[in-house]
């Protein structure tokens, strides 16, 4: 069966609006090399950007592993419409890296190749990958992706702002919502509806799964078939996080101020004391280390209401689209990209670059636990300055890691709960009403995907 018949009619409008120029599968015939010798062929990627040594080093190793095949990197992030267009036209890229939460949706529609043969024939050691990450790319017992990064959520505390409010980092406790609300208001600076400092940013809608889990509930059943979006504990979590924002100027002023931050620059919200505390992905430690290494900060695990740590993890995965010309070479490429050897080599390159700049090396958080043992056991000084203890906080949080289960309608499910939060923030609905609507939308999508 040609893969275009696996794409549902609902995608027709999206496909019609999207051209597939620049994205297409590899060439079995191969192009002539510069010296006149034929190559083995050419493969194409989607979703990969060679913007730093972590990507470049691993890519170079993966290209070497499939020589004489060549790889053309189509720079840029993953584009769902462009991907669907290329699949529908029977001209998909050979290797794609995408959000792990999208894998279930595309696998259910026949757009992704099961990796059963890839793992067996290429002797991929699955024990090296972290279980929560593997679970995200496993649908109905079948593996469809190899995990890339492993993004953990921790609490980052701006010591200067906290201390100015008469508090200490120990006073910031996400398990005590009443005390956290008081601390947020103590740190915030709001005058006449204008926000000039956010005390605590709950990071919604994107972190709703973290707050729900902290309140004792999962948004989706373990088997990925039953939505729990209208659970009272989810409603309570959304109501609470919105109340934090309302008490700090309301969504319009709050978001407008937050959008003004120099998030990736030297005048970021920590350096400029525009923020007290927020939960954030671990990679932001690298940003702060590069741009404002002297900022005094504290990192700690996010705590649930039961006093236990909670770590919501996400990340990307490498997948192989159905219909590619060179699946064996694509398999070898993604195997190498996610291997412990490639991750360690990339981390070594990053560590050397940081040393040359006089900066601490804060690590690379991967879906490969074997690689991380070397990276954080040998390359990162966990006792060095501000960032060593901060990295240790991430490693501590990993003991309580969870991910959203894979499902046949993972993309639609994600859209349902995120849209619900946005409606509440916009003042269009109350939390209970918005989540009830999201529950209906999500469950209908899950049921339809299971029936199909």
C-alpha positions, 0 to 999 in steps of 0.5 A, a space after each residue: 500500500 502506498 503511504 498516501 492512502 494512510 494519510 486521513 482526509 482531514 489532512 487534505 487542506 494542510 497538504 494543499 497549502 504546503 509545498 514539498 520543495 526542499 524535502 525528499 528521500 534519498 537517491 538510490 542511484 547516487 551522485 558523482 563525487 567530486 573526484 568522479 567516483 560514484 557515491 553510494 547514494 544520498 539521504 536527507 534529514 528533516 528537523 536537524 539543525 547543525 548549529 552547534 558542536 553537539 549536533 555537528 559531531 554526532 552528524 559527522 560520525 553518523 555520516 561516516 558510519 553510512 559512507 559512501 552514502 552522503 547526507 543532505 541536511 535540510 536545516 530547520 525544525 520539524 514542520 508537520 505540514 511539510 512532513 505530511 506533504 512529503 509523505 503523501 507525495 511518496 517523497 519523504 526525507 530519509 531520517 526525521 527528528 521530531 518531538 517524541 509526543 508526535 510519534 504516536 500520531 504519525 505511527 498510527 497513520 502509517 507514516 513511520 516505519 516500525 524499527 523492529 528490523 532496524 534494531 535487530 539487523 543493526 544490533 541496536 542496544 536498546 538498554 542504553 536508552 532511558 525508559 520514559 523516553 522509549 515509552 514515548 516512541 513505543 505504540 501498541 508495543 512497537 518501537 518507532 523512534 530512537 530517543 534524542 535529548 532528555 529535557 528535565 524540568 527543574 525549579 530555577 531560583 534567582 537568589 537576588 530577587 528571592 533575598 530582596 523579598 526577605 526570603 531564601 531559596 529554601 522558602 521556595 517550595 512547590 509542594 506548598 501551594 499556599 506558601 508559594 503563592 505568598 512568595 510569588 506575590 512578595 517577589 513580584 513588582 506590579 504597579 498600576 497594571 504594569 509588571 516589571 518583575 514576575 515573582 513566580 512564573 508557572 510556565 503554562 500552558 506547556 507545563 500543565 502535565 507537570 502541575 497535574 502530576 504534582 497534584 497526583 494525576 496523569 493527563 493520559 492513561 498509561 495505555 494512551 487511550 483514556 484522557 483524564 483532563 477533567 479530573 478534579 486534580 487537573 482542574 485544581 492545578 489549572 485553577 491554581 497556576 492561573 491564580 498565580 498569574 492573576 495575582 501578578 498583573 493578569 495574563 495580558 500584562 504578565 505575558 507582555 512583560 515576559 515576552 519582552 525578556 532577553 531570554 537568550 541574551 546577556 540581559 536575560 530575566 535572571 541577569 536583569 532581576 526581572 524574574 524570581 523563580 520558574 520551573 524550566 527545562 535543564 538546557 536553560 542552565 547552558 544559556 545562563 552559563 554562557 550569557 550571565 555566568 556570574 548570576 547567583 542562582 539555585 536549582 532544585 527539583 520540582 516537588 509534588 504536593 506529597 513532598 516528593 520530586 516530580 520531573 516531567 521529561 520531553 525531547 525529540 526522537 529520530 524516526 524513519 518515514 515509510 517509503 524511504 529509499 534507503 532504510 538500512 542506511 537510515 537505520 545506521 544513521 539514527 543508531 549512530 546519532 543516538 549512540 553513547 559513543 556519539 553523545 560522549 564525543 559531542 559532550 567532549 567537544 562542548 566541554 573543550 569549547 566551554 573551557 576555551 571560553 573560561 566557562 563551566 561545562 554544564 553537561 548534555 542531557 541525553 536519552 542515553 543513560 550510558 552516555 550520561 554516566 560518562 558525561 556527568 561522571 567524568 566531564 562535569 564538575 558537580 561541585 564547581 561554582 554555581 552550576 555544578 550543584 545546579 546540574 546535580 539538582 537535575 540529576 537528582 530530579 531524574 530519579 522521578 522522571 515521567 513522560 506522557 504516554 504514547 497514543 495514536 492521537 498524541 498530537 490531537 491530545 496535546 492540542 486539546 489540553 493546550 488550547 484549554 489552558 489558552 482559553 482560560 488564560 484569555 478569559 474565555 472559560 473557567 478551568 472546569 469548563 475549558 477542561 471539560 471541553 478538552 476532555 471531550 475533544 481529546 477523548 473523541 480523537 483518542 477513540 477515533 484513532 483507536 477505531 481506525 
